[in-house]
Amino acid sequence: MLYQFEFRTYQRKFKRPLQTSHGIWDIREGIILRLVGENGRIGWGEIAPLSWFGSESFEQALDFCHQLQGNISSETIFSISAELPACQFGFESALSTSRSPLNKGGTRNILKIPLNKGDFGGSRLRLKSTLIAGSVLSSHQWIEAGNQEEKNRFSGLLPAGETALSALQMLWLEGYRTFKWKIGVAAIEQELKIFQQLIQVMHNLCDREKAFLRLDPNGGLSYSQAKTWLEACDKVKATPDFSADIEFLEQPLPVTQFQEMVELNAIYATPIALDESAANLDRIQECYSQGWRGIFVIKPAIAGSPSQLRKFCQTHNIDAVFSSVFETKIGRQAALNLATQLSLNKRALGFGTDCWFDDNDSILDFKF
């Protein structure tokens, strides 16, 4: 089937810049896709690249969209190059959500998201969240992280440094019980002190329940620093009657030091989870072929083809943690759709990112 294709770019400014070992990130750029089939049915997708993590750049994705000249077939969508993993995800997601017919006025309500003027001439359309929830989420019984019970299913992202201490307590009150903290940003001695404070705060907040902490240096540690962190984590795990637990250390070393991470994963009680090493499906398959049977952190929006990712994970029973790349609700819902099918061990999903933006996905309306 041939689809009419339109797209629009967006920019979202972080409430506060996100600090990682890769640097400082202050604006998320992406592309919203709209497909209309020959039968009038419409589908929505999102391209949310993260070039420093292993996907194509925003400029490469935008160039690909311009090359399509307003039309695309399902055959073309399924043949998009693996060198454009964020495009693969966005277009396949749009194809899979093209279920509901257009309204009489020529539009279909979905949800409010912030968009820039540009590719649609600045026209506007009211969007609502109910229909995308009905077409994507309800079939898999997933609910947005909007109440305390549901936030138990999500991991809250803590900022780097001492600010994490106050942020943790705020997220705790909102219902989060799994937290992810960015490390490898400041001196290791300073971060280890904050780490001890964090886990003590978590223990004090717990009331006959467990709380989990994930540490993420984004591949920014040396081998000796990784050992120091794993030793500190193992001490926490070995502490009797301590309510705070370390779920895993995420990608401690650069992608080039895969074998070293395999060795560390075998030595320490604290698991290592691959993240940058598993940035897209090609890398995930490569790590698996080299013997990795531990945890994979998978970011669906940049992982590549959802259908191919689903097949691989189900074939090999992958222990996966699914995570956000700060996409809008369109990409988020498609990513959660995959996560519900593929989260074998029911680990908390890394989508507790709402608090990093002021607009909350709903500041503008637009139309086509």
C-alpha positions as CSV (number, residue, x, y, z in Angstrom):
1,M,0.0,0.0,0.0
2,L,1.1,3.5,-0.8
3,Y,0.9,6.2,2.0
4,Q,0.8,9.9,1.8
5,F,3.6,11.1,4.0
6,E,4.0,14.4,5.9
7,F,6.3,15.3,8.8
8,R,7.1,18.1,11.2
9,T,10.1,18.8,13.3
10,Y,10.0,19.8,17.0
11,Q,12.3,21.1,19.7
12,R,11.9,20.6,23.4
13,K,14.1,22.4,25.9
14,F,15.0,20.4,29.0
15,K,13.9,22.0,32.3
16,R,17.5,21.7,33.3
17,P,20.3,20.4,31.1
18,L,21.0,16.7,31.3
19,Q,24.6,16.0,32.3
20,T,26.2,12.7,31.3
21,S,29.8,11.6,30.7
22,H,29.1,12.4,27.0
23,G,28.5,16.1,27.9
24,I,25.5,18.4,28.4
25,W,22.3,18.0,26.6
26,D,19.8,20.9,26.7
27,I,17.4,20.5,23.7
28,R,15.7,17.4,22.3
29,E,15.0,17.6,18.6
30,G,12.9,15.1,16.7
31,I,10.4,14.6,13.8
32,I,6.7,13.7,14.0
33,L,5.5,11.5,11.1
34,R,2.0,11.2,9.7
35,L,1.0,8.5,7.2
36,V,-2.4,8.3,5.4
37,G,-3.2,5.1,3.5
38,E,-5.2,4.7,0.4
39,N,-8.1,3.7,2.5
40,G,-8.0,6.9,4.5
41,R,-6.6,5.4,7.6
42,I,-3.9,7.4,9.4
43,G,-0.8,6.5,11.4
44,W,1.6,8.4,13.6
45,G,5.2,7.9,14.4
46,E,8.2,9.7,15.8
47,I,11.9,9.9,14.8
48,A,13.9,10.8,17.9
49,P,17.6,10.4,17.0
50,L,20.5,10.3,19.5
51,S,23.6,10.4,17.3
52,W,26.1,10.5,20.2
53,F,24.6,7.2,21.4
54,G,24.8,5.4,18.1
55,S,21.8,6.4,15.9
56,E,21.7,8.6,12.8
57,S,21.9,12.3,13.4
58,F,18.8,14.6,13.3
59,E,20.1,16.1,10.1
60,Q,20.4,12.6,8.4
61,A,16.9,11.7,9.5
62,L,15.5,15.0,8.2
63,D,17.3,14.5,4.9
64,F,15.8,11.1,4.6
65,C,12.3,12.5,5.1
66,H,12.8,15.2,2.5
67,Q,13.9,12.6,0.0
68,L,10.6,10.8,0.2
69,Q,8.7,13.6,-1.5
70,G,5.4,13.1,0.1
71,N,4.8,9.3,-0.5
72,I,6.1,6.1,0.9
73,S,5.1,2.4,0.5
74,S,5.0,-0.3,3.2
75,E,7.7,-2.1,1.2
76,T,10.0,1.0,1.4
77,I,9.3,1.3,5.2
78,F,10.5,-2.3,5.8
79,S,13.6,-1.8,3.7
80,I,14.9,1.4,5.4
81,S,18.6,1.0,6.0
82,A,19.8,-0.2,9.4
83,E,22.1,2.9,9.3
84,L,18.9,4.8,10.1
85,P,17.6,3.0,13.2
86,A,15.5,5.9,14.5
87,C,13.8,6.2,11.1
88,Q,13.1,2.5,11.0
89,F,11.4,2.8,14.4
90,G,9.4,5.9,13.5
91,F,8.1,4.7,10.2
92,E,7.2,1.2,11.4
93,S,5.5,2.7,14.4
94,A,3.4,4.9,12.2
95,L,2.5,2.0,10.0
96,S,1.4,-0.1,12.9
97,T,-0.8,2.7,14.3
98,S,-2.6,3.4,11.0
99,R,-5.9,1.8,12.2
100,S,-8.5,4.5,12.8
101,P,-10.1,6.2,9.8
102,L,-10.0,10.0,9.4
103,N,-12.7,12.2,10.8
104,K,-15.1,13.9,8.5
105,G,-13.1,17.1,8.7
106,G,-10.0,15.3,7.3
107,T,-8.2,14.9,10.6
108,R,-7.8,12.4,13.4
109,N,-7.4,13.3,17.0
110,I,-4.4,11.8,18.8
111,L,-2.6,14.0,21.4
112,K,-1.1,17.4,22.1
113,I,2.6,17.8,21.4
114,P,4.9,20.7,21.0
115,L,5.8,21.3,17.3
116,N,7.7,24.0,15.4
117,K,6.3,25.9,12.4
118,G,7.7,24.7,9.2
119,D,6.9,21.5,7.2
120,F,3.1,22.0,7.6
121,G,3.1,25.7,6.9
122,G,2.3,26.6,10.6
123,S,-1.2,25.0,10.5
124,R,-2.6,23.7,13.7
125,L,-4.7,20.7,14.8
126,R,-6.2,19.8,18.2
127,L,-5.0,16.4,19.3
128,K,-6.2,14.3,22.2
129,S,-4.5,11.5,24.1
130,T,-7.5,9.2,24.4
131,L,-7.4,7.8,20.8
132,I,-3.7,7.0,20.7
133,A,-4.1,5.3,24.0
134,G,-6.9,3.3,22.6
135,S,-5.1,2.3,19.4
136,V,-1.7,1.6,20.9
137,L,-1.8,1.1,24.7
138,S,-5.1,-0.5,25.5
139,S,-4.4,-3.7,23.5
140,H,-1.5,-4.3,25.9
141,Q,-3.0,-2.9,29.1
142,W,-0.4,-0.2,29.6
143,I,-1.1,3.0,31.4
144,E,0.9,6.2,31.4
145,A,3.0,6.8,34.5
146,G,0.5,9.1,35.9
147,N,-0.3,7.7,39.3
148,Q,1.5,6.1,42.2
149,E,0.7,2.5,41.4
150,E,1.8,2.9,37.8
151,K,5.0,4.7,38.7
152,N,6.1,1.5,40.5
153,R,6.5,0.1,36.9
154,F,8.8,3.0,35.9
155,S,12.3,4.1,36.9
156,G,12.7,7.7,37.8
157,L,15.8,9.5,36.4
158,L,17.9,11.4,38.9
159,P,20.1,14.3,38.0
160,A,23.9,14.0,38.4
161,G,25.6,15.3,41.6
162,E,24.1,16.3,44.9
163,T,20.9,17.4,43.4
164,A,20.0,13.8,43.2
165,L,19.3,13.7,46.9
166,S,16.4,16.1,46.8
167,A,15.2,14.8,43.5
168,L,15.0,11.3,44.9
169,Q,12.7,12.3,47.8
170,M,10.4,14.2,45.4
171,L,10.2,11.2,43.1
172,W,9.6,8.9,46.1
173,L,6.6,10.9,47.1
174,E,5.3,10.5,43.5
175,G,5.4,6.7,43.8
176,Y,8.7,5.7,42.2
177,R,10.7,2.9,43.8
178,T,13.4,2.4,41.2
179,F,15.8,5.1,40.4
180,K,18.6,5.7,37.9
181,W,21.5,8.0,38.8
182,K,24.0,9.4,36.3
183,I,27.6,9.0,37.5
184,G,31.0,9.5,35.9
185,V,30.3,13.3,35.7
186,A,32.2,14.5,38.8
187,A,35.3,13.1,40.7
188,I,34.7,9.5,41.8
189,E,35.5,10.3,45.4
190,Q,32.8,12.9,45.5
191,E,30.2,10.7,43.7
192,L,30.9,7.8,46.1
193,K,30.1,10.0,49.0
194,I,26.8,11.1,47.4
195,F,26.2,7.4,46.6
196,Q,26.4,6.5,50.3
197,Q,24.0,9.3,51.1
198,L,21.6,8.2,48.4
199,I,21.3,4.6,49.5
200,Q,20.9,5.7,53.1
201,V,18.0,8.0,52.1
202,M,16.4,5.2,50.2
203,H,16.8,2.8,53.1
204,N,15.2,5.4,55.5
205,L,12.3,6.0,53.2
206,C,11.5,2.3,52.8
207,D,8.8,0.8,55.0
208,R,8.9,-3.0,54.6
209,E,9.6,-2.7,50.9
210,K,12.5,-2.7,48.6
211,A,13.9,0.2,46.6
212,F,16.3,-0.2,43.7
213,L,19.1,2.0,42.3
214,R,20.6,1.8,38.9
215,L,24.0,3.6,38.3
216,D,24.8,4.9,34.8
217,P,28.2,6.3,33.9
218,N,27.4,6.1,30.1
219,G,30.6,4.2,29.4
220,G,32.7,7.0,31.1
221,L,34.6,4.9,33.7
222,S,38.1,3.5,33.6
223,Y,38.6,-0.2,34.4
224,S,39.8,0.6,37.9
225,Q,36.9,3.0,38.5
226,A,34.4,0.4,37.4
227,K,35.9,-2.1,39.9
228,T,35.7,0.6,42.7
229,W,32.0,1.2,41.9
230,L,31.2,-2.6,41.7
231,E,32.9,-3.2,45.1
232,A,30.9,-0.3,46.6
233,C,27.7,-1.8,45.1
234,D,28.5,-5.3,46.4
235,K,28.9,-4.0,49.9
236,V,25.4,-2.5,49.7
237,K,24.0,-5.8,48.4
238,A,25.7,-7.7,51.2
239,T,24.4,-5.5,54.0
240,P,21.9,-7.4,56.2
241,D,18.4,-6.0,56.5
242,F,19.1,-3.1,54.2
243,S,16.2,-2.0,52.1
244,A,18.1,-0.2,49.3
245,D,19.4,-2.5,46.6
246,I,21.6,-1.9,43.6
247,E,19.9,-3.4,40.5
248,F,22.8,-3.0,38.1
249,L,25.7,-0.9,37.0
250,E,24.9,0.3,33.5
251,Q,27.6,0.4,30.8
252,P,30.6,1.2,33.0
253,L,33.2,1.0,30.2
254,P,33.4,2.3,26.6
255,V,31.9,0.1,23.8
256,T,35.5,-0.9,22.8
257,Q,36.0,-2.7,26.1
258,F,33.3,-5.4,25.8
259,Q,35.4,-8.3,27.0
260,E,36.4,-6.3,30.1
261,M,32.7,-5.9,30.9
262,V,32.1,-9.6,30.4
263,E,34.9,-10.3,32.9
264,L,33.6,-7.8,35.5
265,N,30.0,-9.2,35.1
266,A,31.3,-12.6,36.1
267,I,33.4,-11.5,39.1
268,Y,31.0,-9.2,41.0
269,A,27.5,-9.8,42.5
270,T,26.2,-6.6,41.1
271,P,25.2,-7.2,37.5
272,I,26.4,-5.1,34.6
273,A,23.8,-4.0,32.0
274,L,24.9,-3.1,28.4
275,D,23.6,0.2,27.1
276,E,25.8,2.0,24.6
277,S,27.1,-1.4,23.5
278,A,23.5,-2.4,22.7
279,A,22.4,0.9,21.1
280,N,20.7,-0.7,18.2
281,L,19.7,-4.1,17.0
282,D,22.9,-4.7,15.1
283,R,24.9,-4.1,18.2
284,I,22.6,-6.2,20.4
285,Q,23.0,-9.1,18.0
286,E,26.7,-8.7,17.9
287,C,27.0,-8.7,21.8
288,Y,24.8,-11.8,21.9
289,S,26.9,-13.6,19.3
290,Q,30.0,-12.8,21.4
291,G,28.4,-14.5,24.4
292,W,26.7,-11.8,26.4
293,R,23.8,-13.3,28.4
294,G,23.3,-10.5,30.9
295,I,21.0,-7.5,30.9
296,F,20.5,-5.4,27.8
297,V,19.2,-1.8,28.1
298,I,17.2,-1.3,25.0
299,K,16.1,2.2,23.8
300,P,13.3,1.2,21.2
301,A,13.3,4.7,19.6
302,I,16.9,4.2,18.3
303,A,17.1,0.4,18.3
304,G,15.9,0.0,14.8
305,S,13.1,-2.0,13.3
306,P,10.5,-2.9,15.9
307,S,9.4,-6.1,14.1
308,Q,13.0,-7.3,13.8
309,L,13.8,-6.4,17.5
310,R,10.7,-8.2,18.6
311,K,11.6,-11.3,16.7
312,F,15.2,-11.3,18.1
313,C,14.2,-10.8,21.7
314,Q,11.5,-13.4,21.7
315,T,13.7,-15.9,19.9
316,H,16.6,-15.5,22.4
317,N,14.6,-14.7,25.6
318,I,16.6,-11.5,26.1
319,D,16.7,-10.0,29.6
320,A,15.9,-6.4,28.7
321,V,15.3,-3.1,30.4
322,F,13.5,-0.7,28.1
323,S,14.4,2.9,28.3
324,S,13.4,6.3,26.9
325,V,15.4,8.7,24.8
326,F,13.2,11.6,25.8
327,E,10.8,11.2,22.9
328,T,7.3,12.7,22.9
329,K,4.2,10.7,23.8
330,I,3.9,9.4,20.2
331,G,7.3,7.7,20.3
332,R,6.8,6.8,24.0
333,Q,3.6,4.9,23.4
334,A,5.1,2.9,20.6
335,A,8.1,2.1,22.8
336,L,5.9,1.0,25.6
337,N,4.0,-1.2,23.2
338,L,7.2,-3.1,22.5
339,A,8.1,-3.2,26.2
340,T,4.9,-4.9,27.3
341,Q,5.6,-7.7,24.9
342,L,9.3,-8.2,25.6
343,S,9.9,-7.4,29.3
344,L,10.4,-11.0,30.5
345,N,11.6,-10.2,34.0
346,K,9.3,-7.3,34.5
347,R,12.1,-4.9,35.3
348,A,11.0,-1.2,35.9
349,L,10.9,0.6,32.6
350,G,13.2,3.6,32.1
351,F,10.5,6.0,31.1
352,G,10.2,8.1,34.3
353,T,11.3,11.2,32.3
354,D,8.3,13.5,32.4
355,C,9.7,15.8,35.0
356,W,12.6,16.8,32.7
357,F,10.3,19.0,30.5
358,D,8.0,21.8,31.4
359,D,5.6,21.4,28.4
360,N,4.6,17.8,29.4
361,D,3.9,17.0,25.7
362,S,0.8,19.3,25.5
363,I,1.7,22.9,24.9
364,L,0.7,23.2,21.2
365,D,-2.0,22.1,18.8
366,F,-1.4,21.5,15.1
367,K,-3.1,20.3,11.9
368,F,-2.2,19.0,8.5
